[in-house]
Amino acid sequence: MNYTEFDSYARKWIFTHASMPVVEADLVKIKPFTQVRSAQLWSEHVSNQSSDADHFEKGDWAFDKKIWSEAIDWQKAWDSDEPELPAELLTEIKWEDNTTVFFCYEKYNIIETQWGVFKRNWKNFLFFDDGPLLLGRKQKQVVWFQSNGTFQLATRP
């Protein structure tokens, strides 16, 4: 089994919180992976060495500071009443809404969804902003959200 039952997911509350509930049609498309499957995907797409984004090491593609864009603010958009992602992110990421994406909190906590679902509910995903990565399956672009309210873009090898 690749997915954790959503009702058993420890962070389910970020998607069902009364202040920002996700609509049912999107909720069913937010699929947390099991820890085993998360670790496998993390090793395949992110790192064989590091368990989270704060500990990338030499040899991890994400360790190379030269591949990352300048930091761009996401916090202002998150704090606003408007639901849209920061314009700079939408300008750079041109994925189709049905593109499968992996939102990687860390090695053992990855969620699969679609780009359109993420765009509509990105504020929920970023309730936990301790360095998560957003990867598109079969896409080379990656977004690294920092806990200081900024994000950086890169192209994976």
N, C-alpha and C positions, 0 to 999 in steps of 0.2 A: 504494500500500500504506500503510495507516494504522498498522500495528503493527510493532514490531521483533521479530524472532525471539527468544523468551525466552532461549534458550541463548546468544545474542549480547549480551544486556542486561548492561551493565557492573556493575549492582548485583544481579545474579542471586543472588549469594552470601548476601544478607540474607534470602532466602527459602529457601535450601537449607543454611544453616549447621547443622552437627551439633547445636549446643546448642538450636536452635529451628526445626527443619525444618517447613515447611508441608506438609500432607498433599496428595497428588497431586490429589484432587478440587478443592481450592482453588487449587492451583498453576496449573492450566489456566485458571483464571478471573482470573489476574493478568496483565494484558496491557499491557506498556509500549508507548507510542506512539512512532513515529518522531520525530526532532527537528522535522521540518517540521510534522507533525500536532500535536505538542505546542505549538509556537509559535503555530499557528492557534487552538487551544483556549485558550491563555493570553491571546491578544489578544481573543478573543470573550468570555471569562468573567472575566478578572482585570485585565489591563492592556495598553494599547497602547504604554505608555511605559517601564515598568519590566521588568527581566528576572528579578527575584526579589523576595521579600517584604521584604528589607532595604532596598529602594530605591524603595518606592512614592512617588509624587509627587502634588502637587496635581493634581486631575483624575482620579486613580484612585479608584474608589469605596472601596477598602480604606484609602486615606490618611486618611479621616475618622475620627479617634479616637473621636468620639461614637457611632459605630455599634457599637463593640466592647464586649463585656461586660467585667466585671472579670476579671482573670487567675485561672484555676482550676488547681490542681495536677494534673498527669498523671504526674509522675515517680514518686511513691510507688506508684501502681498498676503502673507499668512495672517497678519494682524488686521488686515482690512476686512471690510464687509463683502468685498467682491470675491467670487468663487474662483476666478481664473488663476492659473499658474502665472508666475512672472513672465512678462512678455519676452524677455531675453531667452528664456528657456524654450518657449514656443517657437521662437524664431530659429533656434538651432536644431531642435528635435522635430523632424518632419515625418515621424512614423505614422502609419495608418492606425486608425482607432482600434482595429482588431488585432494589432501586433501584440503578441504575448510578451509580457515584461515580468522580470523578477525584481522584486523590491527586497534588497538584502540588508536586514538589520545587522546581522553577523553570521558567522559560519553555521550556526544551528537554528537560525530563524530567518527563513526566506518565504516570501509570499509570491505566488503567481497570480497575475491578473492580466487585464488588457490595458493598453495605453489609454484608450478612451475612459475606462473606469478609473484609472489612476488620475487622469486629468481632472475628472469631476470631483474626486475625493482626496486629492493630494494633501489637504490639510489634515485629514484623519491619519494618513500614513505618517505624517511628520509630527504627530504627538510625541513620538520618540525620535529625536533628531541627533542621536549620538553617532553620526558618521555613516548613515545608510547609503548604499549604492543602488542606483536604478539602472538595470541592464535590459536591453531589448533582445529577446531570443533572435538569433540570426542577424543581429545588428551589432555594429562595432562601436557606436557611441555609448557613452556611459555618463551618468550624472552622479556626483558625490556631494551629498548634502552635509554641511558642517553644522555643528551645534552652536556656532557663533552667528547663525542666521544667513550664511552664504552657501552658494553651491559652486562647484567647478565642473567643467566638461572635459572629456578626453575621448580619444579614439583608442580602443583596445587593439592590441596586435592580432 
